Amino acid sequence: MAEFEKVTKAKAGPKHAIDLGGRRQAAQYISEMTLELRNIAKAHELLSLQGLLEIAYYEAFTAATQNELFDHERAQIEKLNRATVG
């Protein structure tokens, strides 16, 4: 478990922990929340905060929509990369 997760769980405690399932579900939830916060910042002309929240949104959205590769797919991509380089 990453150090950040340990600290977060310790602070949140079992009563306040939000069970979001896996990594993608957590990233999806974060992207939705940051988009809402970004809209609030934009409505109130908090431009610096709006920009930071947009970055956080794109990072979370990217994590939520990343495709995971199977081992055989990863091997095929690596093989193709070697063929194009050499």
C-alpha positions in Angstrom: 0.0 0.0 0.0 1.4 3.4 -0.9 2.3 5.8 1.9 -0.4 8.3 0.7 -3.1 5.6 0.9 -2.0 4.7 4.4 -2.1 8.3 5.6 -5.5 8.9 3.8 -7.1 5.8 5.3 -5.7 6.6 8.8 -7.1 10.2 8.6 -10.5 9.1 7.2 -11.0 6.2 9.5 -13.3 3.3 8.8 -16.5 5.4 9.5 -15.6 8.1 6.9 -14.0 6.0 4.2 -15.6 6.1 0.8 -15.6 2.8 -1.0 -15.3 3.6 -4.6 -14.3 0.1 -5.8 -11.2 0.1 -7.9 -8.7 2.6 -9.3 -10.9 3.5 -12.3 -14.0 4.1 -10.2 -12.0 6.4 -7.8 -10.5 8.3 -10.8 -14.0 8.7 -12.3 -15.4 10.0 -9.1 -12.6 12.5 -8.7 -13.0 13.7 -12.3 -16.7 14.3 -11.7 -16.0 16.2 -8.4 -13.2 18.3 -9.8 -15.3 19.2 -12.8 -18.1 20.5 -10.5 -15.6 22.4 -8.5 -14.1 23.9 -11.7 -17.5 25.1 -12.8 -18.0 26.8 -9.4 -14.6 28.5 -9.7 -15.4 29.6 -13.2 -18.8 31.0 -12.2 -17.1 33.1 -9.5 -14.2 34.1 -11.7 -11.5 32.3 -9.6 -9.3 31.9 -12.6 -6.2 30.5 -10.9 -8.3 27.9 -9.1 -10.2 27.2 -12.2 -7.0 26.4 -14.1 -5.7 24.1 -11.3 -9.0 22.3 -11.1 -9.0 21.8 -14.9 -5.5 20.2 -14.7 -6.8 17.9 -11.9 -9.9 17.0 -13.9 -7.8 16.0 -17.0 -5.5 13.9 -14.9 -8.3 12.1 -13.2 -10.3 11.7 -16.5 -7.2 10.3 -18.1 -6.7 7.8 -15.3 -10.4 6.8 -15.4 -10.3 6.1 -19.2 -6.9 4.5 -19.6 -7.0 1.1 -21.3 -5.2 -1.7 -19.6 -3.2 -4.0 -21.8 -3.0 -7.7 -21.5 0.5 -9.2 -21.4 0.2 -10.6 -24.9 -0.9 -7.2 -26.2 2.0 -5.4 -24.4 4.5 -8.0 -25.9 3.1 -7.4 -29.4 3.4 -3.6 -29.0 7.0 -4.0 -27.8 7.7 -6.2 -30.8 6.3 -3.7 -33.2 8.3 -0.9 -31.5 11.5 -2.9 -31.9 10.7 -3.5 -35.6 10.2 0.2 -36.4 13.3 1.3 -34.5 15.7 -1.3 -35.9 
